[in-house]
Amino acid sequence: MSSASDKTWELTLTIAISAFVLLSILVFTFPNALAAKLTLAWDANTESDLAGYRLYYGTSTRNYPNNFDIGNVTPHTVPNLVDGQTY
């Protein structure tokens, strides 16, 4: 038979574990929920020697530090953009 203090300890542990799991879910999903994404689409190049596409982007003109090697796939979604930021 369990004592009242054992049941209190089990309840406290259950609440602590539940809070930890909930906090972990929020920490790891909330930043992505705020991140904007943009899907770009274009007509594929029909040349037979096309090696693939590279997508470059940045926040100022002629400065494109971010890039993706897309291959021959169209369209492409750019993840983790800041909502309201001009790219």
C-alpha positions as CSV (number, residue, x, y, z in Angstrom):
1,M,0.0,0.0,0.0
2,S,1.3,3.4,-1.0
3,S,1.5,6.3,1.5
4,A,0.0,9.7,0.8
5,S,3.5,11.1,0.4
6,D,4.3,8.5,-2.3
7,K,1.2,9.5,-4.3
8,T,2.0,13.2,-3.9
9,W,5.6,12.5,-5.2
10,E,4.2,10.5,-8.2
11,L,1.7,13.3,-9.0
12,T,4.5,16.0,-8.7
13,L,6.7,13.9,-11.0
14,T,3.9,13.4,-13.5
15,I,3.2,17.1,-13.6
16,A,6.9,17.9,-14.0
17,I,7.4,15.5,-16.9
18,S,4.2,16.7,-18.6
19,A,5.4,20.3,-18.3
20,F,8.8,19.4,-19.6
21,V,7.3,17.7,-22.6
22,L,5.0,20.6,-23.4
23,L,7.8,23.1,-23.0
24,S,10.0,21.1,-25.3
25,I,7.3,20.9,-28.0
26,L,6.8,24.7,-27.8
27,V,10.5,25.5,-27.9
28,F,11.2,23.4,-30.9
29,T,8.1,24.2,-32.9
30,F,7.3,27.8,-32.0
31,P,10.3,29.4,-33.8
32,N,9.3,27.6,-37.0
33,A,5.7,28.7,-36.7
34,L,6.9,32.3,-36.8
35,A,9.2,31.8,-39.8
36,A,7.9,32.7,-43.2
37,K,8.5,30.7,-46.3
38,L,8.2,31.5,-49.9
39,T,7.6,29.1,-52.8
40,L,9.1,30.2,-56.1
41,A,8.0,28.6,-59.4
42,W,9.3,29.0,-62.9
43,D,9.1,27.4,-66.3
44,A,11.8,24.7,-66.6
45,N,14.7,25.3,-69.0
46,T,14.4,22.9,-72.0
47,E,18.1,22.8,-72.9
48,S,19.4,19.2,-72.7
49,D,22.7,20.2,-71.1
50,L,21.1,22.0,-68.1
51,A,23.0,21.0,-65.0
52,G,20.4,22.4,-62.6
53,Y,19.4,25.6,-60.8
54,R,20.9,27.6,-58.0
55,L,18.8,30.0,-56.1
56,Y,20.6,33.0,-54.5
57,Y,18.9,35.4,-52.1
58,G,19.7,38.1,-49.6
59,T,18.3,41.2,-47.9
60,S,20.2,43.8,-49.9
61,T,20.8,44.4,-53.6
62,R,23.8,42.6,-55.1
63,N,24.5,40.8,-51.8
64,Y,23.2,37.2,-51.9
65,P,24.9,35.2,-49.2
66,N,22.2,32.6,-49.0
67,N,21.8,30.0,-51.7
68,F,20.3,26.6,-52.5
69,D,21.5,24.0,-55.0
70,I,18.0,23.0,-56.3
71,G,18.9,20.6,-59.0
72,N,16.4,20.3,-61.9
73,V,13.4,20.7,-59.7
74,T,10.8,23.5,-60.0
75,P,9.3,24.9,-57.9
76,H,11.3,25.5,-54.7
77,T,10.3,26.6,-51.2
78,V,12.7,28.9,-49.3
79,P,12.2,28.3,-45.6
80,N,12.9,30.3,-42.5
81,L,12.4,33.8,-43.9
82,V,11.6,36.7,-41.5
83,D,8.0,37.8,-42.0
84,G,8.0,41.4,-43.3
85,Q,11.6,41.4,-44.4
86,T,12.4,42.3,-48.0
87,Y,14.5,39.8,-49.8
